[in-house]
């Protein structure tokens, strides 16, 4: 679980025999053991050696007791797991002070070697579990930030596209209004023979409603003479002739248009002007 990270344990006690006993306890383990005879010395070692996974400290020491020492360890190195030792029968004061140092475990003296080794192993596991949780949290925060950036960019793009679409619709609306205002009939037919344009004059001239004209096949909507004219335009490219529409004689001018992907026939019908 530790990967390539060196596992360091700091033991702090003002009794030399206790420190030696702790060193002997971990002789067979692949741990880097550091010892200090006071809280002040322990702080100095923590500053020097780098990340320390577990700190074990005696409770009653001169100048700085164990809880005060571990409280300072928590403030400076909160990721380090903290364990306190005490050899006093009355441990009520120690237990009440545990939360002050955010202490993981209280171990009474004399300790059981096997139980202490299990406690240390669990403390090391806790250290790396909490470390992995912090890493996952950082990754999650980074992902959330990236998602927020993506969402912001999407909102900006949607806004820009909406504005562009709104502008296009305005332009189309103006174009349709211009076509409807023209005094001549304008008719557009695509390559599939569907009627794609027919202005107001055209609808009036042909006496056809818009929903019966736009999107309809020209062969079912236009008079046979008009369809024959459109066939001639498709064959010749441009064509002009006079057609009879009811009692009216009208002039029809047509051209085959190709602009990019758009192909079809545009025809203008004018009943007022002579050929």
FENURSUL-V73971 format. One record per backbone hydrogen bond with DSSP energy under -1.0 kcal/mol. NH is the residue of the N-H (numbers start at 1). CO is the residue of the C=O. Records with the same first field share a line. If there is no record, write none. Layout:
BEGIN
NH=CO, CO
END
This chain:
BEGIN
5=2
9=32
10=54
11=34
12=56
13=36
19=15
20=16
21=17
22=18
23=19
24=20
25=21
26=22
27=24
29=26
31=29
32=7
34=9
36=11
42=38
43=39
44=40
45=41
46=42
47=43
48=44
49=45
54=8
55=81
56=10
57=83
58=12
59=85
64=62
66=59
69=65
70=66
71=67
72=68
73=69
74=70
75=71
76=72
77=73
80=77
81=53
83=55
84=105
85=57
86=107
91=89
95=91
96=92
98=95
103=98
104=82
105=82
107=84
109=86
116=112
117=113
118=114
119=115
120=116
121=117
122=118
123=119
124=120
125=121
126=122
127=123
128=124
129=125
130=126
131=127
132=128
133=129
134=130
135=131
136=132
137=133
138=134
139=135
140=136
141=137
142=138
143=139
144=140
145=141
146=142
147=143
148=144
149=145
150=146
151=147
152=148
153=149
154=150
155=151
156=152
157=153
158=154
159=155
160=156
161=157
162=158
163=159
164=160
165=161
166=162
167=163
168=164
169=165
170=166
171=167
172=168
173=169
174=170
175=171
176=172
177=173
178=174
179=175
180=176
181=177
185=269
187=267
188=197
189=265
190=194
193=190
195=216
196=188
197=188
199=186
203=199
204=200
205=201
206=202
208=203
213=210
214=210
215=195
216=213
218=193
220=217
222=218
227=223
228=224
229=225
230=226
231=227
232=228
233=229
234=230
235=231
236=232
237=233
239=254
241=252
243=250
245=248
248=245
250=243
251=270
252=241
253=268
254=239
255=266
256=237
257=264
259=262
262=259
264=257
265=189
266=255
267=187
268=253
269=185
270=251
END
